[in-house]
Every structure is written in structure tokens, then in C-alpha cells.
Amino acid sequence: QVQLVESGGGLVQAGGSLSLSCAASGRSFRVMDMAWYRQNPGEQRELVARITDSGSTTYADSVNGRFTISRDYAKNTVLLQMNSLKPEDTALYYCYGMIYTDRLNDYWGQGTQVTVSS
């Protein structure tokens, strides 16, 4: 009923920047909280940044001060601006949405790879 599609991943040198975007599409839905997670093979999925329906944001300590999450309510889009990237930021980044249709459901994007070289 709802799909999340990410874009903006790629290869960047340490110290550089990337912007990730995720758009929700479908019929008769309302986006509540949205977030970005990241994961590497053999590791748990980690919350990177979250933005609530009211616009409140939280960040992982590892990215606080370098990443900024924002959203466009009209376009049902969440953005992640990543600055001062470090090699340890390398991961598959997933978009998450808590979305109301006839009930609240969790939706995930397919993931977009971010690779930061030394």
C-alpha cells in the first residue's frame, strides 16, 4: 500500500558530503515518524537519525553535529544531509517510516549504499 524509495547514496572521500532522500508513495496514508538507519554485514541495524510527526529530531552520538535530518510534509519526503563524512559512516542506509493507513505500520526502503573512502 505504501512504498519508500531512497536515493542519493554513493562513494565519497572522507570529509565530503552526501544527501540522502526518501519519498513515500501510495494511497490514503499519513506519514508519522520517519528515520534513517544503517547496517553493515554481521552487525545490528543502527538508528542514525529520527524525526517525529511534530518535527522533533534525535541523532546517534556518532553522527550528532555532522548529520541533519529534515522532512517535507507536503511531499512525504525525509532527507538526511551528511557532512564531514568518515570511513566509519560506511554502511547500507535504510529509510524507515511509521505510516498510518487503516492502522499504524512500519515501512522500510530497500537501502542505499554509502561508502566513505580514506
Steps between C-alpha positions, in 0.01 A plus 500: 500500500793733576848496352816675618767571240847627593748682284829687533745235613843468348874513549657803664838585650539558872402853589252522217122522497203306372126556511256212527134529410205271566152547360184320608233428243169317493132551567323636807788520742643737757866500590572523869860454616780454248858396555825386346673182611823343382640151504815312407529123447500307825392802703172622643304768324579833666279805534678796344241776522129530565243772446154480653168613361542822698850561365701399804837349407742259662844387386740224578798627697729392218339738250375781720628833372584361156165370370169683471163335450207697360168435333265647246150434629328585172718262299521226765877510470776468756854623436832426663778749441833339586803723544857434612462136409731243656591149384304361794186651348522239224184288508178412325258776597130419538206734506233425761148632524230453762198540278128500567265348244217320674748434783857584591761300310877495465636548149858465379678603187729265309815676616760718335873441535726771641873436474754743645861450395807605697 
